[in-house]
């Protein structure tokens, strides 16, 4: 088999990494083209030894990893206890590991590690970043200008609540800042699936007046009025969901007149001004854009993930799911792992993230409450 995934829940780091590496070597052999490691906070203090052991014993060509509040392998999610997830595979093309760093200057962010021939001929980029030391949204904007057709999939390390707490792995080394990634050429590039777990309500509206994050008018009337009319027209079930929290879906490709699943970049509604009739959105909304209000609940999120994976095929999958999903959303730590593994089979591994990266309608973005996946054939 070209990909394998191994999980150890043993609390002793040396035992956990030995078991996971041994499992991978037994089923795949040594010296794979790529290896990805995810560990829970229980193993943060021993990560240097863990990373060195993986590099030495498994000897992968490209090796990255990160710490996360929870991990998943196969149909199992590990939220509350120690977990070490190791995913490895053999690829048809080439893969280059990269360590990206960012320093804020008076002129903006200075980025290192993005340039090079590997990126210029890349088919995709798998990116795992520390949210406190790496400006993911700014980097995605820069890549949109320099490499507009490059899909980026990944997530943010989630094992810490402040700078210096997360760990990233690049080769046998451990870093406390920046981002690590896998630059994959076209032959090795996975397909991507991004499940935002939402469904639209009401009708779409054209934004006729807005200023950055403030939407003032929808189809010529105050935006708050349009929202209230939409909610009042809902059935009792959807009205109850709307009361728990509403979102704004922004159409990415205006050339597509029939807006459906995967066409919206979903952002939260974070405020309203009754006097001005305006809405505040957690993201910039340009004049002329089409939006449609959205709701999210556990059932919708599960249905969305299932629908997007239906008909997909993969021998291996990397899953970057939100740390707000799992038990918090579904009452089940294994929810996303069960669906992904059940529909795809193969080697499935991943992490619970503090933000997920993935393309919607061809546009890379940073998401929340999302499951972003790289599917390898």
PyMOL commands that set and color helices and strands:
alter all, ss='L'
color gray80, all
select helices_A, chain A and resi 13-28+41-58+117-120+136-146+186-188+223-232+236-244+298-309+326-330+335-344
alter helices_A, ss='H'
color red, helices_A
select strands_A, chain A and resi 3-8+34-39+62-67+71-73+76-78+84-89+95-105+108-112+122-129+151-156+168-170+173-175+179-185+191-195+199-200+205-211+214-218+221-222+247-251+264-273+278-281+290-295+316-322+347-353+356-360+363-367+371-376
alter strands_A, ss='S'
color yellow, strands_A
deselect
rebuild
show_as cartoon
